[in-house]
Amino acid sequence: MTKIEIQKSDFEEEGSTKKFEYSKNGVTQSGFVVFFEGNYCAYLNQCRHLPVELDFKPNEFMDDEKKWIICATHGAIYHPISGECISGPCRGKKLEKLNLIESNDVIWIEIN
């Protein structure tokens, strides 16, 4: 198991995100953590419509109002807490959640 450490101080405001990379089965993948409504959620950085990363510009996952996760490739809209696609070609599907553990000022992402 791999553990990735992210500092809570990296999240400046509501809708802040933090991208990270990890290796799984010899393949480099990326994920991200979003801070929304006082909660931290971690997801695999991959759209449910096509196997592309959600952010076109590094670490830009949210819309301008910082209310929704947006796929930069085709505009699918995901809820930041549930990861559910509420609009777009993958409507009803959910982003793949990653295991997140909070500990004091640190967030740990566990990759199995």
Protein Blocks (a to p, Z undefined) as FASTA:
>chain_A
ZZddddfklpmbghiacdddddeehiacddddddeehiacddddddfkbccdfblbghia
bcfkopaccdfknopacdfklopafbdjkgoiacdddddddehjaccdddZZ
